[in-house]
Amino acid sequence: MSKEEKKILFVASEANPYAGTGGLGDVIGSLPKSIAAADPQADVRVVIPLYGTIKEEYRKQMTKVDEFYVGLSWRNQYCGVYMLKNQGVTFYFLDNEYYFKRNVLYGNYDDGERYAYFCKAAMEMTARQNFIPDILHANDWQAALSVIYLKYKYHFPGTKAIYTIHNIEYQGMYGLEILGDVFDLGPEAQADVTYNGCINLTKGAMVCADKITTVSQRYSEEIRMEYFASGLHYAVRDCSYKLCGIVNGIDYAEYDPKKNKDIPANYSKTNMKNKQLCKLEVQRLFGLPESPHPPLVAMISRLASHKGFDLVRYVMEDLLQRDLQFVLLGTGEAELEQFFDNMSKKYPQKCRVMLAYNKAIAKTIYAGADIFLMPSKSEPCGLAQMMACRYGTVPVVREVGGLYDTIHAFNPETGTGNGVTFKSYDAYDMLNAVDRALGLYENQRNWKKITYNAMDSDFSWQRSAQSYLELYNSIL
């Protein structure tokens, strides 16, 4: 970007550490800070709702900077604006207890109205704060209306809009009868937001945005196909001329095997001796026999079929005939929880599960496992495979979405590659990939090289931030 100051506003429904349910919160908690660090001339700001779940320790850091009323069709709703600064980024929190003082972020009957209010309030707030952005960067369907409102209501001079799709399964679909009553849009906007006979906020934001991004290059190509697009492929194809993909990153300070206090022992890519101590701790935590030799295969994930658990389930008996140990951390579909719990009871010396999620235990598993299994059916980006690499745990992944972009098959002849991959969504192709990883494990030279390559991979937010800055500059 040029040296003159650029104003960048991220609009999103969550941002860690304040509020988050998954990958979106990680992105909005990290990417704006990395952009601010990469371009000191950029004025980077983020706006999210002030949820009732935000902890008091963060509320104490906030300052109230404004209050006003937001018109949304026939409604006139209060909005308080709170602000704090964190690592060069200004975070705004929009307060309305009627909409946001709830126990969960999503899944309410009135989510459409809640996020229509949020988007309208965000646009009003930025105008009142005298911060007309050069770049309005909206994320997922909850923020989609900010892009649509920019076109139809606010017309900020010079503002360009970017819309990022983090997961195309979630589109914000509603009946056309609430176009005006809930979303405060007139008939002139109907064509832009209509898809398959209903309101589709993701489609509307795609049409109205200057650029569309996804969270990996491969995913930007996949969602043009019906198989991956959750029905939105025709709209994606129509907008493909302004679509690109930029891979997410991970927080290198939080996931640092050299310095993390959450893991039993620290190590680096040039001295991995202490990784064995982490492995022994995982074995102790899960009640497995403590031994350095059997390769430890791990999965950390929400238990859902599209994460590849149906493949694992199909060949689990075969998998456990191998000379390995298997651990699983996560919760999800009851049927899958029951299956893996049964496997744990049937093979207590080889398979153990923890039907929960604990971030500190997850880090210990990343540090202690030898192989990380991630056979997703679809994966817009994926962060777990990057975290595994960071700790020198070799990923076995399916070549899909962000997994394809980040994990490359190890070639013993050239010594290149940071993981083991397979193409087809097939249980025995997956099992074959695990066998290949086990073969590498038995060859000390190959294993030393692939683990070094994994740890040497660059999944920092700095790289992603530079790509976004180049994208911003291309449309200004």
Phi, psi and omega in degrees: 000158179288168187286343179291149184297135175246138179259122184236125179242119173268128175247122184206162181271352179202157176201124176283146010269008189282313179205132181193148177236354184179213186297325180301316179298321178297317182296310184287338175282340187243315187300312180302322179295321180291324176294318179297323179289324182285330181228091182300342179279349182274134174263102188255128181225154183228141175232129176223167175290152173271087182288152175295341182276353180292131188292152182299326181299329178277325179298326180294338179275350186273151174238133177282125185243350181191162168207146182196180178246143184249124175275124178228096188058239181274357182274155173222096192251142179294147172218121171259143182244120177247152186220145167213161178244140183214114176051049175083004181241136174269123177254127174255143178234122184265122188259121168207106187293331178300320183269328194238355176271076183223165186284338181231156180283317186232170177094015177270155183298335185248030181303323178302313179292319181301315185274342168294314176301313182302314182294319178295317180295323179297318180292319177296317182299314184294327176292317181292332178276005181056040180236080177275110189287149167285324179236122169258113186248101183262146187231119177063173193298331182296335179255002186300323183294339177296323177290319180292317178296326177302318181286319191258344185231323192256325173050043179302128184295126176083353182286129175253145185247134173240134179241123181254127176264112178272329175203114187286353176296331184255107192244344183074071184252132183214164179290146181297339183294345180256014180306311180271319188293322182254316187267355174058040177243144179272175182298339180293339180268353189299318182297321182293325187261358183269135176209129181052039173079011178216170174288131175230105187292327177296316178298317179299318179292323178298317180294319187276341184284154174280327176219149175239135175234155167241175189268015166194154180295317181299319181295326178296332176277321183295322186286000170279351181256144183303323184302325186255345196267001181051041176089354186261013188298325180296318179292321179298315180298320179298329183257011188297337180294341180242022184253135174211171180235138176228122183291138174294170174238185173231160181281106184291337177285320181287324180250078185229104182297342179283334189232344184304132176270350181281347182253154187296328181210150182261152181202174181220175182292340179263349177213093186260014184306318184287351177299329178297326177295323177294321178298315178299324179292320176297317179299321177294314181302321185264359178074030177266156174304134184272111182204141181284341190276304188303126179301136182261114180261132184233151168227134174231111188190160164292134183280097180217147185302320184290351174276003177095006182291336176293327175293312181300317181299320185295326183244018185300317179300315178297317181302318184282356171280345177286162177278084182203169169241151184228130175232147181224131175237123178156169176228166178167225185299133186302321182296319178289320176302315180297318181299310184289329174296319177296319178298322180297322180285327181284326182233063187295340179273352185231336188225125177222144181231152173232104184276073183196178169224128179219121187296321181293318178295321178302316179297321179296322178293314177305319183284328188264338182286157174265322184230137179244119185262126183215079188264049190299146172286319172217149182202097183309313175223297185085132177247333186299323180293328177289319178297319177301313178302318181304327181260011177072025177258122192284121180282137167247112190227159171274144183281083182212144175050224182293340176295321178296321183286334189252334183245126184239136187300133179288134177247109183299332182288319182263343182075017179259159179108149185237014180188191177236135187231160171216157189261306189284147174278078188219133186298322183280334170295319177297314181298322176298322178294320176299318179299321178295321177295319178297322177297318177297322181300325182283346178257105188302321181295313180296319183293321178298321182289316183291324178291324176296314179300319180300312182290337181274354179295146180258099175245029182287154175292339180300319180294316179296318181300319179297321178295320178293320178299320177295322177295314178303314183296329183291341182248001180262000000 
